[in-house]
Amino acid sequence: MKMKTKIAENIRFYRKQAGLTQEQLANYLHGKKSLVSNYENGYSTPDIYTLCYLAHKFDVSLDELVEYDLTEEDEN
């Protein structure tokens, strides 16, 4: 089941902001490109350890990664 979450949108936002492809981010996570695609499309949600790795990689806090609605900032 696909779920629309801020986590999915924020992972995509921060990945693109960092200039990374899905494959590059997957390599950082020791996974396949489909893993990142599934996160970004809301088919799966990263576990807490993966979220911490992602927050570190993107140099943001965990709450920024999972809670902030970045789409509102883009509209202003």
HTML snippet that shows the backbone in 3Dmol.js (N, CA, C, O; Angstrom):
<script src="https://3Dmol.org/build/3Dmol-min.js"></script>
<div id="view" style="width:600px;height:400px;position:relative"></div>
<script>
const pdb = `
ATOM      1  N   MET A   1       0.831  -1.176   0.000  1.00  0.00           N
ATOM      2  CA  MET A   1       0.000   0.000   0.000  1.00  0.00           C
ATOM      3  C   MET A   1       0.884   1.252   0.000  1.00  0.00           C
ATOM      4  O   MET A   1       1.808   1.370   0.804  1.00  0.00           O
ATOM      5  N   LYS A   2       0.593   2.164  -0.894  1.00  0.00           N
ATOM      6  CA  LYS A   2       1.357   3.393  -1.002  1.00  0.00           C
ATOM      7  C   LYS A   2       0.779   4.439  -0.063  1.00  0.00           C
ATOM      8  O   LYS A   2      -0.428   4.682  -0.058  1.00  0.00           O
ATOM      9  N   MET A   3       1.662   5.064   0.743  1.00  0.00           N
ATOM     10  CA  MET A   3       1.231   6.109   1.655  1.00  0.00           C
ATOM     11  C   MET A   3       2.017   7.376   1.368  1.00  0.00           C
ATOM     12  O   MET A   3       3.236   7.325   1.201  1.00  0.00           O
ATOM     13  N   LYS A   4       1.342   8.503   1.311  1.00  0.00           N
ATOM     14  CA  LYS A   4       1.999   9.789   1.098  1.00  0.00           C
ATOM     15  C   LYS A   4       2.438  10.321   2.451  1.00  0.00           C
ATOM     16  O   LYS A   4       1.603  10.573   3.320  1.00  0.00           O
ATOM     17  N   THR A   5       3.722  10.491   2.635  1.00  0.00           N
ATOM     18  CA  THR A   5       4.230  10.981   3.907  1.00  0.00           C
ATOM     19  C   THR A   5       5.219  12.105   3.664  1.00  0.00           C
ATOM     20  O   THR A   5       5.770  12.245   2.572  1.00  0.00           O
ATOM     21  N   LYS A   6       5.431  12.889   4.685  1.00  0.00           N
ATOM     22  CA  LYS A   6       6.445  13.937   4.610  1.00  0.00           C
ATOM     23  C   LYS A   6       7.832  13.314   4.499  1.00  0.00           C
ATOM     24  O   LYS A   6       8.724  13.876   3.864  1.00  0.00           O
ATOM     25  N   ILE A   7       8.008  12.158   5.116  1.00  0.00           N
ATOM     26  CA  ILE A   7       9.314  11.497   5.058  1.00  0.00           C
ATOM     27  C   ILE A   7       9.691  11.238   3.604  1.00  0.00           C
ATOM     28  O   ILE A   7      10.811  11.540   3.192  1.00  0.00           O
ATOM     29  N   ALA A   8       8.780  10.689   2.835  1.00  0.00           N
ATOM     30  CA  ALA A   8       9.056  10.371   1.438  1.00  0.00           C
ATOM     31  C   ALA A   8       9.415  11.628   0.658  1.00  0.00           C
ATOM     32  O   ALA A   8      10.403  11.648  -0.076  1.00  0.00           O
ATOM     33  N   GLU A   9       8.620  12.663   0.816  1.00  0.00           N
ATOM     34  CA  GLU A   9       8.873  13.921   0.106  1.00  0.00           C
ATOM     35  C   GLU A   9      10.192  14.538   0.537  1.00  0.00           C
ATOM     36  O   GLU A   9      10.936  15.063  -0.291  1.00  0.00           O
ATOM     37  N   ASN A  10      10.484  14.476   1.832  1.00  0.00           N
ATOM     38  CA  ASN A  10      11.701  15.091   2.343  1.00  0.00           C
ATOM     39  C   ASN A  10      12.950  14.335   1.925  1.00  0.00           C
ATOM     40  O   ASN A  10      13.981  14.953   1.662  1.00  0.00           O
ATOM     41  N   ILE A  11      12.881  13.018   1.860  1.00  0.00           N
ATOM     42  CA  ILE A  11      14.038  12.249   1.388  1.00  0.00           C
ATOM     43  C   ILE A  11      14.360  12.665  -0.041  1.00  0.00           C
ATOM     44  O   ILE A  11      15.520  12.914  -0.370  1.00  0.00           O
ATOM     45  N   ARG A  12      13.344  12.742  -0.888  1.00  0.00           N
ATOM     46  CA  ARG A  12      13.563  13.168  -2.274  1.00  0.00           C
ATOM     47  C   ARG A  12      14.129  14.585  -2.325  1.00  0.00           C
ATOM     48  O   ARG A  12      15.079  14.848  -3.063  1.00  0.00           O
ATOM     49  N   PHE A  13      13.551  15.497  -1.545  1.00  0.00           N
ATOM     50  CA  PHE A  13      13.999  16.891  -1.521  1.00  0.00           C
ATOM     51  C   PHE A  13      15.475  16.987  -1.134  1.00  0.00           C
ATOM     52  O   PHE A  13      16.268  17.608  -1.842  1.00  0.00           O
ATOM     53  N   TYR A  14      15.836  16.371  -0.011  1.00  0.00           N
ATOM     54  CA  TYR A  14      17.213  16.470   0.475  1.00  0.00           C
ATOM     55  C   TYR A  14      18.188  15.731  -0.439  1.00  0.00           C
ATOM     56  O   TYR A  14      19.325  16.172  -0.609  1.00  0.00           O
ATOM     57  N   ARG A  15      17.762  14.619  -1.027  1.00  0.00           N
ATOM     58  CA  ARG A  15      18.637  13.906  -1.963  1.00  0.00           C
ATOM     59  C   ARG A  15      18.961  14.800  -3.155  1.00  0.00           C
ATOM     60  O   ARG A  15      20.120  14.923  -3.552  1.00  0.00           O
ATOM     61  N   LYS A  16      17.936  15.418  -3.715  1.00  0.00           N
ATOM     62  CA  LYS A  16      18.156  16.294  -4.867  1.00  0.00           C
ATOM     63  C   LYS A  16      18.975  17.519  -4.478  1.00  0.00           C
ATOM     64  O   LYS A  16      19.839  17.958  -5.236  1.00  0.00           O
ATOM     65  N   GLN A  17      18.705  18.066  -3.301  1.00  0.00           N
ATOM     66  CA  GLN A  17      19.454  19.223  -2.826  1.00  0.00           C
ATOM     67  C   GLN A  17      20.941  18.888  -2.679  1.00  0.00           C
ATOM     68  O   GLN A  17      21.804  19.736  -2.906  1.00  0.00           O
ATOM     69  N   ALA A  18      21.226  17.645  -2.297  1.00  0.00           N
ATOM     70  CA  ALA A  18      22.611  17.196  -2.153  1.00  0.00           C
ATOM     71  C   ALA A  18      23.241  16.816  -3.492  1.00  0.00           C
ATOM     72  O   ALA A  18      24.433  16.516  -3.551  1.00  0.00           O
ATOM     73  N   GLY A  19      22.456  16.827  -4.560  1.00  0.00           N
ATOM     74  CA  GLY A  19      22.980  16.493  -5.878  1.00  0.00           C
ATOM     75  C   GLY A  19      23.256  15.017  -6.065  1.00  0.00           C
ATOM     76  O   GLY A  19      24.133  14.635  -6.839  1.00  0.00           O
ATOM     77  N   LEU A  20      22.507  14.184  -5.356  1.00  0.00           N
ATOM     78  CA  LEU A  20      22.707  12.740  -5.417  1.00  0.00           C
ATOM     79  C   LEU A  20      21.637  12.073  -6.268  1.00  0.00           C
ATOM     80  O   LEU A  20      20.483  12.502  -6.278  1.00  0.00           O
ATOM     81  N   THR A  21      22.022  11.029  -6.974  1.00  0.00           N
ATOM     82  CA  THR A  21      21.048  10.192  -7.658  1.00  0.00           C
ATOM     83  C   THR A  21      20.498   9.181  -6.650  1.00  0.00           C
ATOM     84  O   THR A  21      21.054   9.000  -5.567  1.00  0.00           O
ATOM     85  N   GLN A  22      19.409   8.534  -7.023  1.00  0.00           N
ATOM     86  CA  GLN A  22      18.884   7.474  -6.153  1.00  0.00           C
ATOM     87  C   GLN A  22      19.925   6.380  -5.973  1.00  0.00           C
ATOM     88  O   GLN A  22      20.074   5.836  -4.879  1.00  0.00           O
ATOM     89  N   GLU A  23      20.636   6.059  -7.027  1.00  0.00           N
ATOM     90  CA  GLU A  23      21.649   5.006  -6.949  1.00  0.00           C
ATOM     91  C   GLU A  23      22.787   5.393  -6.003  1.00  0.00           C
ATOM     92  O   GLU A  23      23.260   4.557  -5.232  1.00  0.00           O
ATOM     93  N   GLN A  24      23.228   6.643  -6.056  1.00  0.00           N
ATOM     94  CA  GLN A  24      24.294   7.086  -5.157  1.00  0.00           C
ATOM     95  C   GLN A  24      23.854   7.014  -3.697  1.00  0.00           C
ATOM     96  O   GLN A  24      24.614   6.584  -2.830  1.00  0.00           O
ATOM     97  N   LEU A  25      22.621   7.439  -3.436  1.00  0.00           N
ATOM     98  CA  LEU A  25      22.124   7.367  -2.068  1.00  0.00           C
ATOM     99  C   LEU A  25      21.955   5.919  -1.627  1.00  0.00           C
ATOM    100  O   LEU A  25      22.235   5.579  -0.478  1.00  0.00           O
ATOM    101  N   ALA A  26      21.504   5.079  -2.530  1.00  0.00           N
ATOM    102  CA  ALA A  26      21.369   3.650  -2.215  1.00  0.00           C
ATOM    103  C   ALA A  26      22.726   3.049  -1.863  1.00  0.00           C
ATOM    104  O   ALA A  26      22.822   2.239  -0.940  1.00  0.00           O
ATOM    105  N   ASN A  27      23.765   3.433  -2.581  1.00  0.00           N
ATOM    106  CA  ASN A  27      25.110   2.941  -2.274  1.00  0.00           C
ATOM    107  C   ASN A  27      25.539   3.359  -0.868  1.00  0.00           C
ATOM    108  O   ASN A  27      26.159   2.576  -0.149  1.00  0.00           O
ATOM    109  N   TYR A  28      25.213   4.579  -0.481  1.00  0.00           N
ATOM    110  CA  TYR A  28      25.527   5.065   0.860  1.00  0.00           C
ATOM    111  C   TYR A  28      24.818   4.214   1.910  1.00  0.00           C
ATOM    112  O   TYR A  28      25.360   3.955   2.984  1.00  0.00           O
ATOM    113  N   LEU A  29      23.601   3.783   1.585  1.00  0.00           N
ATOM    114  CA  LEU A  29      22.809   2.970   2.509  1.00  0.00           C
ATOM    115  C   LEU A  29      23.082   1.475   2.354  1.00  0.00           C
ATOM    116  O   LEU A  29      22.456   0.655   3.026  1.00  0.00           O
ATOM    117  N   HIS A  30      24.018   1.120   1.468  1.00  0.00           N
ATOM    118  CA  HIS A  30      24.346  -0.277   1.187  1.00  0.00           C
ATOM    119  C   HIS A  30      23.121  -1.044   0.692  1.00  0.00           C
ATOM    120  O   HIS A  30      22.879  -2.186   1.082  1.00  0.00           O
ATOM    121  N   GLY A  31      22.363  -0.387  -0.172  1.00  0.00           N
ATOM    122  CA  GLY A  31      21.167  -1.006  -0.729  1.00  0.00           C
ATOM    123  C   GLY A  31      21.093  -0.802  -2.229  1.00  0.00           C
ATOM    124  O   GLY A  31      22.050  -0.350  -2.857  1.00  0.00           O
ATOM    125  N   LYS A  32      19.951  -1.139  -2.789  1.00  0.00           N
ATOM    126  CA  LYS A  32      19.727  -0.997  -4.225  1.00  0.00           C
ATOM    127  C   LYS A  32      18.945   0.279  -4.502  1.00  0.00           C
ATOM    128  O   LYS A  32      18.296   0.832  -3.614  1.00  0.00           O
ATOM    129  N   LYS A  33      19.019   0.734  -5.739  1.00  0.00           N
ATOM    130  CA  LYS A  33      18.304   1.933  -6.157  1.00  0.00           C
ATOM    131  C   LYS A  33      16.814   1.818  -5.847  1.00  0.00           C
ATOM    132  O   LYS A  33      16.176   2.807  -5.488  1.00  0.00           O
ATOM    133  N   SER A  34      16.261   0.620  -5.984  1.00  0.00           N
ATOM    134  CA  SER A  34      14.834   0.420  -5.725  1.00  0.00           C
ATOM    135  C   SER A  34      14.475   0.731  -4.272  1.00  0.00           C
ATOM    136  O   SER A  34      13.342   1.119  -3.988  1.00  0.00           O
ATOM    137  N   LEU A  35      15.422   0.567  -3.352  1.00  0.00           N
ATOM    138  CA  LEU A  35      15.188   0.886  -1.946  1.00  0.00           C
ATOM    139  C   LEU A  35      14.866   2.369  -1.795  1.00  0.00           C
ATOM    140  O   LEU A  35      13.874   2.729  -1.161  1.00  0.00           O
ATOM    141  N   VAL A  36      15.695   3.222  -2.371  1.00  0.00           N
ATOM    142  CA  VAL A  36      15.487   4.662  -2.289  1.00  0.00           C
ATOM    143  C   VAL A  36      14.217   5.052  -3.039  1.00  0.00           C
ATOM    144  O   VAL A  36      13.461   5.905  -2.573  1.00  0.00           O
ATOM    145  N   SER A  37      13.981   4.449  -4.173  1.00  0.00           N
ATOM    146  CA  SER A  37      12.765   4.718  -4.935  1.00  0.00           C
ATOM    147  C   SER A  37      11.533   4.386  -4.105  1.00  0.00           C
ATOM    148  O   SER A  37      10.567   5.150  -4.096  1.00  0.00           O
ATOM    149  N   ASN A  38      11.556   3.267  -3.416  1.00  0.00           N
ATOM    150  CA  ASN A  38      10.423   2.877  -2.569  1.00  0.00           C
ATOM    151  C   ASN A  38      10.220   3.860  -1.417  1.00  0.00           C
ATOM    152  O   ASN A  38       9.082   4.164  -1.060  1.00  0.00           O
ATOM    153  N   TYR A  39      11.305   4.356  -0.838  1.00  0.00           N
ATOM    154  CA  TYR A  39      11.192   5.361   0.213  1.00  0.00           C
ATOM    155  C   TYR A  39      10.559   6.635  -0.340  1.00  0.00           C
ATOM    156  O   TYR A  39       9.635   7.190   0.255  1.00  0.00           O
ATOM    157  N   GLU A  40      11.065   7.090  -1.478  1.00  0.00           N
ATOM    158  CA  GLU A  40      10.621   8.364  -2.042  1.00  0.00           C
ATOM    159  C   GLU A  40       9.199   8.311  -2.591  1.00  0.00           C
ATOM    160  O   GLU A  40       8.524   9.338  -2.668  1.00  0.00           O
ATOM    161  N   ASN A  41       8.751   7.144  -2.966  1.00  0.00           N
ATOM    162  CA  ASN A  41       7.399   7.003  -3.501  1.00  0.00           C
ATOM    163  C   ASN A  41       6.391   6.532  -2.461  1.00  0.00           C
ATOM    164  O   ASN A  41       5.223   6.313  -2.783  1.00  0.00           O
ATOM    165  N   GLY A  42       6.833   6.376  -1.222  1.00  0.00           N
ATOM    166  CA  GLY A  42       5.936   6.040  -0.133  1.00  0.00           C
ATOM    167  C   GLY A  42       5.525   4.582  -0.059  1.00  0.00           C
ATOM    168  O   GLY A  42       4.563   4.243   0.629  1.00  0.00           O
ATOM    169  N   TYR A  43       6.249   3.708  -0.766  1.00  0.00           N
ATOM    170  CA  TYR A  43       5.919   2.283  -0.697  1.00  0.00           C
ATOM    171  C   TYR A  43       6.494   1.627   0.545  1.00  0.00           C
ATOM    172  O   TYR A  43       5.998   0.595   0.997  1.00  0.00           O
ATOM    173  N   SER A  44       7.539   2.225   1.094  1.00  0.00           N
ATOM    174  CA  SER A  44       8.109   1.739   2.349  1.00  0.00           C
ATOM    175  C   SER A  44       8.685   2.931   3.102  1.00  0.00           C
ATOM    176  O   SER A  44       8.942   3.988   2.526  1.00  0.00           O
ATOM    177  N   THR A  45       8.880   2.738   4.389  1.00  0.00           N
ATOM    178  CA  THR A  45       9.418   3.786   5.244  1.00  0.00           C
ATOM    179  C   THR A  45      10.709   3.274   5.875  1.00  0.00           C
ATOM    180  O   THR A  45      10.754   2.145   6.362  1.00  0.00           O
ATOM    181  N   PRO A  46      11.756   4.094   5.871  1.00  0.00           N
ATOM    182  CA  PRO A  46      13.018   3.662   6.478  1.00  0.00           C
ATOM    183  C   PRO A  46      12.856   3.408   7.975  1.00  0.00           C
ATOM    184  O   PRO A  46      12.065   4.070   8.647  1.00  0.00           O
ATOM    185  N   ASP A  47      13.610   2.448   8.485  1.00  0.00           N
ATOM    186  CA  ASP A  47      13.613   2.234   9.929  1.00  0.00           C
ATOM    187  C   ASP A  47      14.384   3.376  10.598  1.00  0.00           C
ATOM    188  O   ASP A  47      14.991   4.205   9.920  1.00  0.00           O
ATOM    189  N   ILE A  48      14.355   3.411  11.900  1.00  0.00           N
ATOM    190  CA  ILE A  48      14.951   4.526  12.643  1.00  0.00           C
ATOM    191  C   ILE A  48      16.457   4.635  12.397  1.00  0.00           C
ATOM    192  O   ILE A  48      16.992   5.743  12.354  1.00  0.00           O
ATOM    193  N   TYR A  49      17.134   3.527  12.239  1.00  0.00           N
ATOM    194  CA  TYR A  49      18.573   3.567  11.995  1.00  0.00           C
ATOM    195  C   TYR A  49      18.873   4.183  10.634  1.00  0.00           C
ATOM    196  O   TYR A  49      19.801   4.981  10.499  1.00  0.00           O
ATOM    197  N   THR A  50      18.089   3.814   9.630  1.00  0.00           N
ATOM    198  CA  THR A  50      18.266   4.370   8.299  1.00  0.00           C
ATOM    199  C   THR A  50      17.932   5.851   8.283  1.00  0.00           C
ATOM    200  O   THR A  50      18.611   6.635   7.619  1.00  0.00           O
ATOM    201  N   LEU A  51      16.890   6.242   9.012  1.00  0.00           N
ATOM    202  CA  LEU A  51      16.552   7.658   9.106  1.00  0.00           C
ATOM    203  C   LEU A  51      17.704   8.453   9.721  1.00  0.00           C
ATOM    204  O   LEU A  51      17.988   9.571   9.290  1.00  0.00           O
ATOM    205  N   CYS A  52      18.357   7.888  10.712  1.00  0.00           N
ATOM    206  CA  CYS A  52      19.508   8.559  11.323  1.00  0.00           C
ATOM    207  C   CYS A  52      20.659   8.694  10.333  1.00  0.00           C
ATOM    208  O   CYS A  52      21.299   9.744  10.275  1.00  0.00           O
ATOM    209  N   TYR A  53      20.932   7.645   9.552  1.00  0.00           N
ATOM    210  CA  TYR A  53      21.965   7.720   8.518  1.00  0.00           C
ATOM    211  C   TYR A  53      21.633   8.802   7.505  1.00  0.00           C
ATOM    212  O   TYR A  53      22.501   9.577   7.103  1.00  0.00           O
ATOM    213  N   LEU A  54      20.357   8.849   7.092  1.00  0.00           N
ATOM    214  CA  LEU A  54      19.943   9.844   6.106  1.00  0.00           C
ATOM    215  C   LEU A  54      20.078  11.261   6.659  1.00  0.00           C
ATOM    216  O   LEU A  54      20.571  12.153   5.969  1.00  0.00           O
ATOM    217  N   ALA A  55      19.649  11.466   7.884  1.00  0.00           N
ATOM    218  CA  ALA A  55      19.770  12.789   8.499  1.00  0.00           C
ATOM    219  C   ALA A  55      21.236  13.214   8.560  1.00  0.00           C
ATOM    220  O   ALA A  55      21.566  14.371   8.300  1.00  0.00           O
ATOM    221  N   HIS A  56      22.101  12.281   8.901  1.00  0.00           N
ATOM    222  CA  HIS A  56      23.542  12.576   8.944  1.00  0.00           C
ATOM    223  C   HIS A  56      24.062  12.909   7.551  1.00  0.00           C
ATOM    224  O   HIS A  56      24.802  13.878   7.380  1.00  0.00           O
ATOM    225  N   LYS A  57      23.685  12.123   6.569  1.00  0.00           N
ATOM    226  CA  LYS A  57      24.140  12.340   5.197  1.00  0.00           C
ATOM    227  C   LYS A  57      23.701  13.705   4.677  1.00  0.00           C
ATOM    228  O   LYS A  57      24.465  14.391   3.998  1.00  0.00           O
ATOM    229  N   PHE A  58      22.472  14.094   4.997  1.00  0.00           N
ATOM    230  CA  PHE A  58      21.936  15.364   4.508  1.00  0.00           C
ATOM    231  C   PHE A  58      22.258  16.533   5.430  1.00  0.00           C
ATOM    232  O   PHE A  58      21.917  17.677   5.128  1.00  0.00           O
ATOM    233  N   ASP A  59      22.913  16.249   6.553  1.00  0.00           N
ATOM    234  CA  ASP A  59      23.290  17.271   7.532  1.00  0.00           C
ATOM    235  C   ASP A  59      22.069  18.044   8.032  1.00  0.00           C
ATOM    236  O   ASP A  59      22.068  19.274   8.085  1.00  0.00           O
ATOM    237  N   VAL A  60      21.035  17.291   8.395  1.00  0.00           N
ATOM    238  CA  VAL A  60      19.815  17.865   8.976  1.00  0.00           C
ATOM    239  C   VAL A  60      19.478  17.068  10.234  1.00  0.00           C
ATOM    240  O   VAL A  60      19.967  15.956  10.433  1.00  0.00           O
ATOM    241  N   SER A  61      18.640  17.657  11.070  1.00  0.00           N
ATOM    242  CA  SER A  61      18.207  16.923  12.254  1.00  0.00           C
ATOM    243  C   SER A  61      17.165  15.873  11.853  1.00  0.00           C
ATOM    244  O   SER A  61      16.561  15.958  10.784  1.00  0.00           O
ATOM    245  N   LEU A  62      16.973  14.917  12.701  1.00  0.00           N
ATOM    246  CA  LEU A  62      15.997  13.867  12.436  1.00  0.00           C
ATOM    247  C   LEU A  62      14.590  14.451  12.306  1.00  0.00           C
ATOM    248  O   LEU A  62      13.813  14.023  11.453  1.00  0.00           O
ATOM    249  N   ASP A  63      14.267  15.422  13.148  1.00  0.00           N
ATOM    250  CA  ASP A  63      12.931  16.008  13.038  1.00  0.00           C
ATOM    251  C   ASP A  63      12.754  16.790  11.746  1.00  0.00           C
ATOM    252  O   ASP A  63      11.649  16.828  11.205  1.00  0.00           O
ATOM    253  N   GLU A  64      13.811  17.417  11.237  1.00  0.00           N
ATOM    254  CA  GLU A  64      13.721  18.087   9.934  1.00  0.00           C
ATOM    255  C   GLU A  64      13.413  17.072   8.834  1.00  0.00           C
ATOM    256  O   GLU A  64      12.629  17.344   7.925  1.00  0.00           O
ATOM    257  N   LEU A  65      14.030  15.923   8.928  1.00  0.00           N
ATOM    258  CA  LEU A  65      13.851  14.899   7.909  1.00  0.00           C
ATOM    259  C   LEU A  65      12.445  14.309   7.923  1.00  0.00           C
ATOM    260  O   LEU A  65      11.871  14.057   6.864  1.00  0.00           O
ATOM    261  N   VAL A  66      11.894  14.091   9.092  1.00  0.00           N
ATOM    262  CA  VAL A  66      10.611  13.379   9.157  1.00  0.00           C
ATOM    263  C   VAL A  66       9.393  14.274   9.359  1.00  0.00           C
ATOM    264  O   VAL A  66       8.278  13.858   9.044  1.00  0.00           O
ATOM    265  N   GLU A  67       9.568  15.478   9.870  1.00  0.00           N
ATOM    266  CA  GLU A  67       8.414  16.292  10.236  1.00  0.00           C
ATOM    267  C   GLU A  67       8.172  17.510   9.363  1.00  0.00           C
ATOM    268  O   GLU A  67       7.020  17.836   9.074  1.00  0.00           O
ATOM    269  N   TYR A  68       9.218  18.185   8.940  1.00  0.00           N
ATOM    270  CA  TYR A  68       9.041  19.443   8.228  1.00  0.00           C
ATOM    271  C   TYR A  68       8.338  19.244   6.904  1.00  0.00           C
ATOM    272  O   TYR A  68       8.654  18.318   6.156  1.00  0.00           O
ATOM    273  N   ASP A  69       7.389  20.107   6.616  1.00  0.00           N
ATOM    274  CA  ASP A  69       6.694  20.081   5.338  1.00  0.00           C
ATOM    275  C   ASP A  69       7.413  21.045   4.408  1.00  0.00           C
ATOM    276  O   ASP A  69       7.139  22.245   4.404  1.00  0.00           O
ATOM    277  N   LEU A  70       8.328  20.511   3.627  1.00  0.00           N
ATOM    278  CA  LEU A  70       9.157  21.329   2.752  1.00  0.00           C
ATOM    279  C   LEU A  70       8.386  21.880   1.564  1.00  0.00           C
ATOM    280  O   LEU A  70       8.830  22.840   0.934  1.00  0.00           O
ATOM    281  N   THR A  71       7.243  21.291   1.247  1.00  0.00           N
ATOM    282  CA  THR A  71       6.455  21.781   0.119  1.00  0.00           C
ATOM    283  C   THR A  71       5.887  23.162   0.425  1.00  0.00           C
ATOM    284  O   THR A  71       5.733  23.977  -0.485  1.00  0.00           O
ATOM    285  N   GLU A  72       5.573  23.441   1.695  1.00  0.00           N
ATOM    286  CA  GLU A  72       5.076  24.762   2.068  1.00  0.00           C
ATOM    287  C   GLU A  72       6.143  25.823   1.886  1.00  0.00           C
ATOM    288  O   GLU A  72       5.846  26.938   1.457  1.00  0.00           O
ATOM    289  N   GLU A  73       7.394  25.483   2.212  1.00  0.00           N
ATOM    290  CA  GLU A  73       8.492  26.429   2.045  1.00  0.00           C
ATOM    291  C   GLU A  73       8.717  26.747   0.576  1.00  0.00           C
ATOM    292  O   GLU A  73       9.039  27.885   0.235  1.00  0.00           O
ATOM    293  N   ASP A  74       8.554  25.760  -0.302  1.00  0.00           N
ATOM    294  CA  ASP A  74       8.769  25.958  -1.723  1.00  0.00           C
ATOM    295  C   ASP A  74       7.726  26.874  -2.329  1.00  0.00           C
ATOM    296  O   ASP A  74       8.013  27.571  -3.302  1.00  0.00           O
ATOM    297  N   GLU A  75       6.519  26.892  -1.777  1.00  0.00           N
ATOM    298  CA  GLU A  75       5.431  27.676  -2.336  1.00  0.00           C
ATOM    299  C   GLU A  75       5.570  29.155  -2.018  1.00  0.00           C
ATOM    300  O   GLU A  75       4.983  29.987  -2.710  1.00  0.00           O
ATOM    301  N   ASN A  76       6.340  29.506  -0.980  1.00  0.00           N
ATOM    302  CA  ASN A  76       6.479  30.918  -0.587  1.00  0.00           C
ATOM    303  C   ASN A  76       7.498  31.632  -1.410  1.00  0.00           C
ATOM    304  O   ASN A  76       7.733  32.823  -1.206  1.00  0.00           O
TER     305      ASN A  76
END
`;
const viewer = $3Dmol.createViewer("view");
viewer.addModel(pdb, "pdb");
viewer.setStyle({}, {cartoon: {color: "spectrum"}});
viewer.zoomTo();
viewer.render();
</script>
